[in-house]
Every structure is written in structure tokens, then in C-alpha cells.
Amino acid sequence: MLDVLAYLYETYYGPETFPEPATLTRTLSDVGFKETEIADALVWLNHLAETTETFAERHPERGSFSRAQRIYAPQETALLGHEAIGFIHSLEAAGILDPVLREIVIERSLASGISPMPIEQLRLIVLFILWSQGEDTDITLLHPAFSDIEARQDVLLH
């Protein structure tokens, strides 16, 4: 599924430029993706749109969302893993994610079904979400070199 998202990121200007689902499915199949990967990615994208809409309705002013420290439920910690949680915290501390985007990243990461979430795959999810929201995607901050900042944050978290 994440390979499909990576392909979409590299191929299209933004989600609003995707062709109709049937055409997109055919295109993805033609380039070699399996039907299950395509179906999973399209479901994930639909849920991303729903999640984004839900947060937009609940928090029309993004600044109204609490800036308090996020406490993860035990199930979230078990599914995401400490490394992924540290990375999300690092992105928020660096100003890349606001609290609303953080919650969308958490929700979509949990929905991926990957546990624990490897950082490389979380980077792709974050990049895709930022891109889909029309946010500035400064890819250098999502590059593995950002791991130095993660490591420093991880020390502070433990």
C-alpha cells in the first residue's frame, strides 16, 4: 500500500489531480501494482479524506486545537512503537506537524496495519499527509539526516 502512495506522490501534483477511481486503478495496475495494494491504498486515501474533513469540522481554527503534551494510549504505543512516537514528537517540536496534523498522522499510521511502525514508512505517511493537505513538504526535514534530531529528542523523552 505504501508503495502505491509513494507512486502517487511522485506522479501527481496533488490528490485533487488524481483521475477518477476507475482510471486511477487501471493506471496503477498498468504500472504493476497488485489489485490488493491498489484497493488498500484507495481505501486508505478515502479514510484520509474523511479524517481530514472530521478534524476540519471539529477544529476550523487549527490554533484552537490543544497544544498540550500528547499522551498515547497503551494500544497506540504498542501499535506505533516508541521510535515512531519519538519521531512524531520530533516533527511536532520542529513545527512540521501542528496538533491537528499530528492526530491525522497517528490515525492514518494506525490504520496502515503496520506494527510497530518503521520510521521509513512513517516518513512516507507524514510526507504524503503533508502533501495531501497542501502543506509545505520540506523533504529535507523528513530525510534520514533528521535522525540526529530524533535521537536527541529520544534522549529527552526517556
DAMOLIN-V303532 format. One record per pair of residues at least 24 apart in sequence whose C-alpha atoms are under 7 Angstrom apart, sorted by the first residue. I is the first residue (numbers start at 1). GAP is how many residues later the second one is. D is the distance in whole Angstrom. If there is no record, write none. Layout:
I;GAP;D / I;GAP;D
This chain:
1;36;5 / 1;37;7 / 1;39;6 / 1;40;5 / 4;34;7 / 4;37;6 / 5;36;7 / 9;119;7 / 14;117;7 / 14;118;6 / 15;117;6 / 48;60;7 / 51;53;7 / 52;52;7 / 55;45;7 / 62;38;7 / 65;34;6 / 65;35;7 / 67;32;6 / 79;31;7 / 79;36;5 / 79;37;5 / 80;30;7 / 80;35;6 / 80;36;5 / 80;37;5 / 81;35;5 / 81;36;6 / 84;33;6 / 84;34;7 / 84;35;6 / 86;64;7 / 86;67;7 / 86;68;6 / 87;63;6 / 90;60;6 / 90;63;6
